[in-house]
């Protein structure tokens, strides 16, 4: 059994993961357009442009008035 000292237990050192090209796979991105979920790979040039121009926002919660 391998014994670890306190420093190794508290801050383990992870080695970086290195993949060769043949080990990688493409990530398929899906998004919702006009009410349907579709893969971006099937988008035409215009829809791809619209996707990249999207702006994202965080909506603040509204507070309700306190009842007396």
Helices and strands as residue ranges (DSSP letters): H 6-10, G 21-23, E 30-33, E 36-39, G 40-42, H 45-53
